[in-house]
């Protein structure tokens, strides 16, 4: 496997958030890991090219795992922000997220950005034969460009919760509790979702913004085994009828049976989510009802935040938030925290990253 060497650029440039951030992220890698990580990125790029040439949207891994070809493109990408050149409309997530942060800050609203890690960033060994290993006994991080992007946003004052290391660390318990990502579905598993819910709640509590939240007593019901067909199965020839099993726990207002909780209209928290806010929650092709992120985050916080969730690109859902602020400002006057959660691959795969206004011109 060929290895392409990276030139590390560390000189800071306030008009270009890319060089210093990427240099810092790459320098953070142990010297013995930098080249193996780049070799993994080359392998991802090669697999992506093969899938494109064969007109396949899904790549098959080992043990029945299936991956989106777009995940490969994302993890193999070069920096997708900053630089001196003008980026195409809708293709600059850095400026879009920084703009959203600034617009919300003007209204005294805190923004927490939560890009859901690509499944291959957590389980590269489910596709590749050789991956660098970390000190924890699980694969090392193979996403230096993502790390650099998070660093650039953080440097610009945008608060980001990167779940990658938490998910990697949780892999040590996979044999007992199952993986943190679905094997044949584009989403996190119920276990990964619950870990994310707790991590989001912990981060939100670190700063002000949740004062006066209406307390709710929510109950996690007994675990249940769920058999489901992942959303990648229908896109992989020869996989028709494949099912997987996982463990779900519904969150309820009652301790003895399921009664779905709902957000208090005066909740200070609002979650803006792509289908990661629907999976195991919305029923039908989302696999289960009432066992997804809304309830588990509510359980971890002690109150139900409001959710705006939709299928499709996580970049586009910001327009739903904008409509609320513009058309019904009274309905968001009490919001103090916005959690913006989306699949990280959308950072490169979506052309919907045009900044959105939160007020009429």
C-alpha positions as CSV (number, residue, x, y, z in Angstrom):
1,X,0.0,0.0,0.0
2,X,1.5,3.3,-1.1
3,X,2.0,6.1,1.5
4,X,1.7,9.7,0.5
5,X,3.6,12.0,2.8
6,X,1.9,15.1,4.2
7,X,3.7,18.4,4.5
8,X,2.8,19.9,7.9
9,X,2.0,23.6,7.9
10,X,1.8,25.2,11.3
11,X,2.1,29.0,10.7
12,X,-1.1,30.7,12.0
13,X,-3.1,32.8,9.5
14,X,-6.2,34.4,10.9
15,X,-7.8,34.6,7.4
16,X,-7.2,30.9,6.8
17,X,-8.3,28.5,9.5
18,X,-6.8,25.5,7.8
19,X,-3.0,25.4,8.1
20,X,-2.5,25.9,11.8
21,X,-5.4,23.6,12.8
22,X,-4.4,20.8,10.4
23,X,-0.8,21.1,11.4
24,X,-1.7,20.8,15.1
25,X,-3.9,17.8,14.5
26,X,-1.2,16.0,12.5
27,X,1.5,16.9,14.9
28,X,-0.6,15.4,17.7
29,X,-0.2,12.0,16.1
30,X,2.7,10.0,17.4
31,X,5.4,9.9,14.7
32,X,5.0,6.2,14.3
33,X,1.3,6.6,13.6
34,X,1.3,9.5,11.1
35,X,2.3,7.5,8.1
36,X,0.0,4.4,8.9
37,X,-2.9,6.8,9.3
38,X,-2.2,8.4,5.9
39,X,-2.0,4.9,4.5
40,X,-5.5,4.2,5.8
41,X,-6.7,7.4,4.1
42,X,-5.2,6.2,0.9
43,X,-6.9,2.8,1.3
44,X,-10.2,4.6,1.9
45,X,-9.6,6.7,-1.3
46,X,-8.9,3.6,-3.3
47,X,-12.0,1.8,-2.1
48,X,-14.1,4.9,-2.8
49,X,-12.7,5.1,-6.4
50,X,-13.5,1.4,-6.9
51,X,-17.1,1.9,-5.7
52,X,-17.6,4.9,-7.9
53,X,-16.2,3.1,-11.0
54,X,-18.6,0.2,-10.3
55,X,-21.5,2.6,-9.6
56,X,-21.9,1.2,-6.1
57,X,-23.1,3.3,-3.1
58,X,-22.3,0.6,-0.5
59,X,-19.0,-1.2,0.2
60,X,-19.0,-4.5,1.9
61,X,-16.7,-5.1,4.9
62,X,-16.0,-8.1,7.0
63,X,-18.5,-10.0,9.2
64,X,-21.4,-8.6,7.3
65,X,-20.6,-4.9,7.9
66,X,-21.7,-2.5,5.2
67,X,-20.5,1.0,4.7
68,X,-21.5,4.0,2.6
69,X,-19.1,4.9,-0.2
70,X,-19.6,8.5,0.8
71,X,-18.1,7.7,4.2
72,X,-14.9,6.7,2.4
73,X,-14.8,9.9,0.4
74,X,-15.3,11.9,3.5
75,X,-12.6,10.3,5.5
76,X,-10.2,10.4,2.6
77,X,-10.9,14.1,1.8
78,X,-8.4,16.9,1.9
79,X,-9.3,19.9,4.0
80,X,-12.7,21.2,2.9
81,X,-12.6,24.6,4.5
82,X,-10.4,27.7,4.6
83,X,-7.8,28.5,2.1
84,X,-7.5,31.6,0.0
85,X,-9.8,30.5,-2.8
86,X,-13.5,31.1,-2.7
87,X,-15.4,27.9,-2.1
88,X,-18.5,27.0,-4.1
89,X,-21.9,28.1,-2.6
90,X,-23.1,25.5,-0.1
91,X,-19.7,23.9,0.2
92,X,-18.1,25.7,3.2
93,X,-19.3,24.2,6.5
94,X,-16.8,26.1,8.5
95,X,-18.1,29.5,7.5
96,X,-21.7,28.3,7.8
97,X,-21.3,26.9,11.3
98,X,-19.3,30.0,12.5
99,X,-22.1,32.1,11.0
100,X,-24.8,30.2,12.9
101,X,-22.8,30.4,16.1
102,X,-22.5,34.2,15.7
103,X,-26.2,34.7,14.9
104,X,-27.3,32.6,17.9
105,X,-24.8,34.4,20.2
106,X,-26.4,37.7,19.3
107,X,-29.6,36.3,20.8
108,X,-27.7,35.0,23.9
109,X,-28.2,31.4,22.7
110,X,-25.5,28.8,23.1
111,X,-24.7,26.5,20.2
112,X,-23.2,23.1,20.6
113,X,-22.2,21.3,17.4
114,X,-22.2,17.5,17.5
115,X,-21.0,15.9,14.3
116,X,-21.8,12.1,14.6
117,X,-18.5,10.2,13.7
118,X,-18.4,8.2,10.5
119,X,-18.8,4.6,11.3
120,X,-15.5,3.8,9.5
121,X,-13.7,6.3,11.8
122,X,-14.7,4.0,14.7
123,X,-14.5,0.6,12.9
124,X,-11.8,0.9,10.2
125,X,-10.8,-2.7,10.9
126,X,-14.2,-3.9,9.7
127,X,-13.1,-2.9,6.2
128,X,-9.3,-2.8,6.1
129,X,-6.8,-5.6,7.0
130,X,-4.2,-3.2,8.4
131,X,-4.9,-0.3,10.6
132,X,-2.7,1.5,13.2
133,X,-3.6,0.6,16.8
134,X,-4.0,3.0,19.7
135,X,-2.8,2.6,23.2
136,X,-6.3,1.5,24.3
137,X,-6.1,-1.7,22.2
138,X,-8.5,-0.3,19.6
139,X,-7.7,1.2,16.2
140,X,-6.1,4.6,16.4
141,X,-7.9,7.7,15.1
142,X,-7.7,7.8,11.3
143,X,-9.5,11.1,10.7
144,X,-6.8,13.9,11.0
145,X,-8.7,16.2,8.7
146,X,-11.8,16.0,10.9
147,X,-9.7,16.6,14.0
148,X,-8.3,19.7,12.3
149,X,-11.8,20.9,11.3
150,X,-12.9,20.6,14.9
151,X,-9.8,22.5,16.1
152,X,-10.5,25.3,13.6
153,X,-14.1,25.6,14.7
154,X,-13.0,25.6,18.4
155,X,-10.4,28.3,17.7
156,X,-13.1,30.4,16.1
157,X,-15.2,30.1,19.3
158,X,-17.7,27.4,18.1
159,X,-18.3,24.8,20.7
160,X,-18.0,21.3,19.3
161,X,-18.5,17.9,21.0
162,X,-16.4,15.3,19.2
163,X,-17.7,11.9,20.1
164,X,-15.0,9.9,18.3
165,X,-12.7,9.1,21.2
166,X,-15.6,8.2,23.5
167,X,-16.9,5.8,20.9
168,X,-13.4,4.3,20.3
169,X,-12.9,3.8,24.0
170,X,-16.3,2.1,24.3
171,X,-15.2,-0.5,21.8
172,X,-13.4,-2.3,24.6
173,X,-16.8,-3.4,25.8
174,X,-18.2,-4.4,22.4
175,X,-18.0,-8.1,23.1
176,X,-20.3,-7.8,26.1
177,X,-22.6,-4.9,25.0
178,X,-22.5,-4.8,21.2
179,X,-21.0,-2.2,18.9
180,X,-21.6,1.5,19.2
181,X,-22.6,1.7,15.5
182,X,-25.0,-0.4,13.5
183,X,-23.3,-3.0,11.4
184,X,-25.6,-2.6,8.3
185,X,-27.2,0.8,8.9
186,X,-25.9,4.3,8.5
187,X,-26.7,5.2,12.2
188,X,-25.3,4.7,15.6
189,X,-26.5,1.7,17.6
190,X,-28.8,2.1,20.6
191,X,-25.7,1.7,22.7
192,X,-23.8,4.4,20.8
193,X,-26.9,6.7,21.0
194,X,-27.1,6.3,24.7
195,X,-23.4,7.1,25.1
196,X,-23.9,10.2,23.0
197,X,-26.9,11.3,25.0
198,X,-25.0,11.2,28.2
199,X,-22.0,13.0,26.7
200,X,-24.2,15.7,25.3
201,X,-25.9,16.1,28.7
202,X,-22.6,16.2,30.5
203,X,-21.3,18.9,28.2
204,X,-24.4,21.0,28.5
205,X,-24.2,21.0,32.2
206,X,-20.6,22.4,32.1
207,X,-22.0,25.9,31.3
208,X,-24.9,28.0,32.1
209,X,-28.1,27.9,30.0
210,X,-30.2,25.2,31.5
211,X,-31.4,27.2,34.5
212,X,-35.1,26.9,35.1
213,X,-35.5,23.8,33.0
214,X,-38.8,22.1,33.9
215,X,-37.9,18.9,35.7
216,X,-39.4,15.7,34.4
217,X,-39.1,12.2,36.0
218,X,-38.4,9.9,33.0
219,X,-37.9,6.1,33.2
220,X,-35.9,3.8,31.1
221,X,-37.9,0.6,30.7
222,X,-36.5,-2.9,30.7
223,X,-34.1,-3.8,27.9
224,X,-35.7,-5.5,24.9
225,X,-34.1,-7.4,22.0
226,X,-34.9,-5.9,18.6
227,X,-34.4,-7.6,15.2
228,X,-34.2,-5.1,12.4
229,X,-33.1,-4.6,8.8
230,X,-30.5,-1.9,8.3
231,X,-31.0,0.9,5.8
232,X,-27.9,-0.3,3.8
233,X,-29.2,-3.8,3.2
234,X,-31.4,-2.9,0.3
235,X,-28.5,-1.2,-1.4
236,X,-26.1,-4.1,-1.2
237,X,-26.7,-6.9,-3.8
238,X,-27.2,-10.3,-2.3
239,X,-28.0,-9.0,1.2
240,X,-31.8,-9.0,0.8
241,X,-33.4,-10.3,4.0
242,X,-30.4,-9.7,6.2
243,X,-31.3,-8.8,9.8
244,X,-29.3,-7.8,12.9
245,X,-30.3,-7.8,16.5
246,X,-29.7,-5.1,19.1
247,X,-30.9,-4.1,22.6
248,X,-33.2,-1.1,23.0
249,X,-34.7,0.6,26.0
250,X,-37.7,2.9,25.7
251,X,-37.9,6.0,27.7
252,X,-41.3,6.6,29.3
253,X,-43.2,8.9,31.6
254,X,-44.4,5.8,33.5
255,X,-42.1,3.2,35.0
256,X,-44.4,0.2,34.2
257,X,-45.3,0.7,30.6
258,X,-44.5,2.9,27.7
259,X,-46.0,6.4,27.7
260,X,-44.0,8.7,25.4
261,X,-42.7,11.9,27.0
262,X,-42.9,15.3,25.2
263,X,-41.0,18.5,25.5
264,X,-42.2,21.2,27.8
265,X,-43.1,24.2,25.7
266,X,-40.8,26.3,27.9
267,X,-37.8,24.0,27.7
268,X,-34.6,26.1,27.3
269,X,-33.0,23.4,25.1
270,X,-33.6,22.7,21.4
271,X,-32.0,19.9,19.5
272,X,-31.6,20.2,15.7
273,X,-30.9,16.7,14.3
274,X,-30.8,14.7,11.1
275,X,-32.1,11.1,11.1
276,X,-29.9,10.4,14.1
277,X,-32.6,12.0,16.1
278,X,-35.2,9.7,14.5
279,X,-33.6,6.3,14.5
280,X,-35.0,3.9,17.1
281,X,-37.5,6.7,17.9
282,X,-39.9,7.3,15.0
283,X,-40.9,3.8,14.2
284,X,-41.4,2.1,10.8
285,X,-38.1,2.2,8.9
286,X,-36.5,3.9,11.9
287,X,-36.7,0.4,13.5
288,X,-38.3,1.2,16.9
289,X,-40.5,3.7,18.7
290,X,-39.5,5.8,21.8
291,X,-36.1,4.3,22.2
292,X,-34.0,6.9,20.4
293,X,-32.1,10.1,21.2
294,X,-34.9,12.3,22.4
295,X,-35.9,10.2,25.3
296,X,-32.4,9.2,26.3
297,X,-31.2,12.8,26.2
298,X,-34.2,13.8,28.2
299,X,-33.5,11.1,30.8
300,X,-29.8,12.2,31.0
301,X,-30.8,15.9,31.4
302,X,-33.8,15.4,33.7
303,X,-36.1,17.2,31.2
304,X,-37.2,16.8,27.6
305,X,-35.6,19.3,25.2
306,X,-37.5,20.2,22.1
307,X,-36.5,18.3,19.0
308,X,-36.5,19.3,15.3
309,X,-35.4,16.2,13.4
310,X,-35.7,15.3,9.8
311,X,-34.4,12.8,7.2
312,X,-31.9,13.9,4.6
313,X,-28.9,16.2,4.9
314,X,-28.1,17.6,8.3
315,X,-26.9,20.8,6.6
316,X,-30.4,21.6,5.3
317,X,-32.2,21.2,8.7
318,X,-30.8,24.6,9.7
319,X,-33.5,26.1,7.5
320,X,-36.2,24.7,9.8
321,X,-34.5,26.5,12.7
322,X,-34.4,29.7,10.6
323,X,-38.1,29.4,9.8
324,X,-38.9,29.2,13.5
325,X,-36.9,32.3,14.3
326,X,-38.3,34.3,11.4
327,X,-41.9,33.2,11.3
328,X,-42.6,32.4,14.9
329,X,-40.0,34.2,17.1
330,X,-42.2,33.9,20.2
331,X,-41.8,30.1,20.0
332,X,-38.1,30.3,20.4
333,X,-37.8,33.3,22.8
334,X,-37.1,30.9,25.7
335,X,-34.4,28.9,24.0
336,X,-31.0,29.3,25.6
337,X,-29.2,26.3,24.1
338,X,-29.3,24.8,20.6
339,X,-27.6,21.4,20.0
340,X,-26.9,20.9,16.3
341,X,-26.4,17.2,15.6
342,X,-25.7,15.6,12.1
343,X,-23.7,12.9,10.4
344,X,-20.1,14.1,10.1
345,X,-19.9,12.9,6.5
346,X,-22.3,15.7,5.5
347,X,-19.4,18.1,6.0
348,X,-18.1,17.1,2.6
349,X,-21.1,15.3,1.0
350,X,-23.7,18.1,1.3
351,X,-23.9,21.2,-0.8
352,X,-26.4,22.7,1.6
353,X,-23.9,24.6,3.8
354,X,-25.1,28.1,2.7
355,X,-25.4,30.4,5.8
356,X,-29.0,30.9,6.8
357,X,-30.4,34.1,8.4
358,X,-32.4,34.0,11.6
359,X,-34.2,37.3,11.0
360,X,-35.8,39.1,8.1
361,X,-33.4,41.3,6.1
